[in-house]
Amino acid sequence: MPSTLEFVITTFVTFFVVIDPLGILPIFMALTGKKSVAIRQQIAVRAVLLAGPILIVFAFAGDTVFRFLGISLPAFRIAGVPADYGLQPRPKKTRQSKARTWRFFHLQYRSAGPGAMTSVILIMGKAGSDFLIQLIAMSTLLSVLLLCLLVFLFASRLMAVLGLTGVNVIGRVFGIVLAGLAIQYMLDGFAAYIAILKPFDA
C-alpha cells in the first residue's frame, strides 16, 4: 500500500485526467454558449450533480455488481478505460433540439463514463477495507468534481484566457496521459489473469 500522500496525489491525478474538466470545456461552451449566466450555472450544477452520485455508487457497489454478473476485476481493468475510446458517443446530424440533447449526454458521458467508473472502482479496491483511505478517495473524487464545476462556472473566462487552441493542446496532453493509463490498466488486467492461470500450469 503506497503512502497516504502518494495515494492522494495518484488518485487526484487519475480522477482529473479521466474526468478531464478542461477537455469537457468546449462541449460545455457549445451547450451553453448562448445561454444566460443563470441557465449556464443551472446546467453546470446539474451536470456535476448527475455525475457525482453515479461515480459514488460505482465506488461502493460497482465491484459487487460486476462480480454478480460474472465480470472479474481484471476483465474490467482491460475493458474499462479503453471503452472510453470505442464507446465514445458520436454526433449525428439532427435538429437543433436533439443536438443540444446529444451535447448534454456527451457532457455527462465525459464526466462519468467507463474510464471514470473503472478508475473509481480500482481506486476503492486499492483502499480495501480501510475506512480512512476510502474517505480520502471519495474526498479526492469530490474535489475533482468541484473543480469540474468551477471550470463550468467560469467557462467563458477560461476560454477567453486559454482560447480554443490552448484548450485543445491541454486536451491532447491529457489524452496522452489517459492513453497511458488505459494501457497500464490493460497490462495490470492481463498480469492478474496470468497470475490466476499459473497454478493450473504447475
C-alpha positions in Angstrom: 0.0 0.0 0.0 1.5 3.4 -1.0 1.9 6.2 1.5 -1.2 8.4 2.1 0.3 11.3 0.3 1.3 9.2 -2.7 -2.2 7.7 -2.7 -3.8 11.2 -2.6 -1.6 12.5 -5.5 -2.1 9.4 -7.6 -5.9 9.4 -7.0 -6.2 13.1 -7.8 -4.2 12.9 -11.0 -6.2 9.8 -12.1 -9.6 11.4 -11.5 -8.5 14.7 -13.0 -7.2 13.1 -16.2 -10.1 10.7 -16.6 -12.9 13.2 -15.9 -10.9 15.9 -17.7 -12.7 19.2 -16.7 -10.7 21.3 -19.3 -11.3 18.8 -22.0 -15.1 19.0 -21.4 -14.9 22.8 -21.5 -15.5 23.2 -25.3 -18.5 20.8 -25.1 -19.9 22.8 -22.2 -19.5 26.0 -24.2 -21.2 24.5 -27.2 -24.1 23.6 -25.0 -24.4 26.8 -23.1 -22.6 29.5 -25.2 -25.8 31.4 -26.0 -27.5 30.8 -22.6 -27.8 33.4 -19.8 -25.5 33.2 -16.8 -28.2 31.8 -14.6 -29.1 29.0 -17.1 -25.4 28.2 -17.6 -25.0 27.9 -13.8 -28.0 25.6 -13.6 -26.6 23.3 -16.4 -23.2 23.2 -14.7 -24.7 22.3 -11.3 -27.0 19.7 -12.9 -24.1 18.1 -14.8 -22.0 17.6 -11.7 -24.9 16.5 -9.5 -25.7 13.8 -12.0 -22.1 12.7 -12.4 -21.3 12.6 -8.7 -23.8 10.1 -7.5 -23.1 7.8 -10.5 -19.4 7.6 -9.6 -20.1 7.3 -5.8 -22.5 4.4 -6.4 -19.9 2.7 -8.6 -17.2 3.3 -6.0 -19.1 1.3 -3.3 -21.2 -1.1 -5.3 -19.6 -1.4 -8.7 -17.2 -4.3 -7.9 -20.1 -6.2 -6.2 -22.4 -5.7 -9.2 -19.8 -6.8 -11.8 -18.8 -9.9 -9.7 -22.5 -10.8 -9.6 -22.6 -10.5 -13.4 -19.6 -12.7 -13.6 -17.2 -10.0 -14.7 -13.9 -10.1 -12.8 -11.9 -7.1 -11.8 -9.0 -8.0 -14.2 -11.5 -8.1 -17.1 -12.9 -4.7 -16.0 -9.3 -3.4 -15.9 -8.8 -4.5 -19.5 -12.1 -3.1 -20.8 -12.8 -0.1 -18.6 -10.7 2.9 -19.7 -10.2 1.7 -23.3 -14.0 1.6 -23.6 -13.9 5.4 -23.5 -12.3 5.3 -27.0 -14.5 2.6 -28.5 -17.8 3.6 -27.0 -17.4 7.4 -27.3 -20.8 8.7 -28.5 -20.7 10.2 -32.0 -22.6 13.3 -33.1 -25.3 13.0 -35.6 -26.9 15.5 -38.0 -30.1 16.2 -36.2 -32.4 19.1 -35.4 -31.1 21.7 -33.0 -33.1 20.5 -30.0 -31.7 16.9 -30.5 -28.2 18.3 -31.0 -28.5 20.1 -27.6 -29.7 16.8 -26.1 -26.7 14.9 -27.6 -24.2 17.5 -26.3 -25.6 17.3 -22.8 -25.4 13.5 -23.0 -21.9 13.8 -24.2 -21.1 16.1 -21.3 -22.4 13.5 -18.9 -20.6 10.7 -20.6 -17.3 12.5 -20.4 -17.8 13.3 -16.7 -18.9 9.8 -15.6 -18.0 7.4 -18.5 -16.5 4.0 -18.4 -13.0 5.3 -17.7 -14.1 7.2 -14.6 -16.2 4.3 -13.4 -13.3 1.9 -13.9 -10.9 4.3 -12.1 -13.2 4.8 -9.1 -13.7 1.0 -8.7 -10.0 0.2 -8.9 -9.0 3.0 -6.5 -11.6 1.9 -4.0 -10.2 -1.6 -4.5 -6.7 -0.3 -3.5 -8.3 1.3 -0.4 -9.6 -2.1 0.6 -11.5 -2.0 3.9 -9.5 0.9 5.3 -12.2 3.5 6.1 -9.8 6.4 6.2 -8.3 5.6 2.8 -11.8 5.2 1.4 -12.7 8.6 2.8 -9.6 10.1 1.2 -10.5 8.5 -2.1 -14.1 9.9 -2.0 -12.9 13.3 -0.9 -10.4 13.4 -3.8 -13.2 12.4 -6.2 -15.5 15.2 -4.8 -12.6 17.7 -5.0 -12.2 16.9 -8.8 -15.9 17.2 -9.4 -15.9 20.5 -7.5 -13.0 21.6 -9.7 -15.1 20.5 -12.7 -18.0 22.6 -11.5 -15.7 25.7 -11.1 -14.4 25.1 -14.7 -18.0 25.2 -15.9 -19.0 28.2 -13.9 -16.0 30.2 -15.2 -16.1 28.7 -18.6 -16.3 32.0 -20.5 -13.3 33.4 -18.7 -11.2 30.3 -19.1 -12.0 30.1 -22.8 -11.0 33.8 -23.1 -7.7 33.1 -21.4 -6.8 29.8 -22.9 -8.5 30.1 -26.2 -9.7 27.0 -28.2 -6.2 26.3 -29.2 -4.9 26.3 -25.6 -7.8 24.0 -24.5 -7.1 21.6 -27.4 -3.4 21.5 -26.5 -4.2 20.7 -22.9 -6.7 18.1 -24.1 -4.1 16.4 -26.2 -1.7 16.2 -23.3 -4.3 14.8 -21.1 -5.2 12.4 -23.9 -1.7 11.0 -23.9 -1.8 10.5 -20.2 -5.2 8.9 -20.4 -3.9 6.5 -23.1 -1.0 5.6 -20.9 -3.4 5.0 -18.0 -5.6 2.8 -20.2 -2.7 0.7 -21.4 -1.5 0.3 -17.7 -4.9 -0.8 -16.7 -4.9 -3.4 -19.5 -1.4 -4.6 -18.6 -2.4 -5.0 -14.9 -5.5 -6.9 -16.0 -3.5 -9.3 -18.2 -1.0 -9.7 -15.4 -3.7 -10.6 -13.0 -5.1 -13.2 -15.4 -1.7 -14.7 -15.9 -1.2 -14.9 -12.1 -4.6 -16.7 -11.8 -3.7 -19.2 -14.6 -0.2 -20.0 -13.3 -1.3 -22.5 -10.6 -3.1 -24.5 -13.3 0.1 -24.7 -15.4 2.1 -26.1 -12.4 
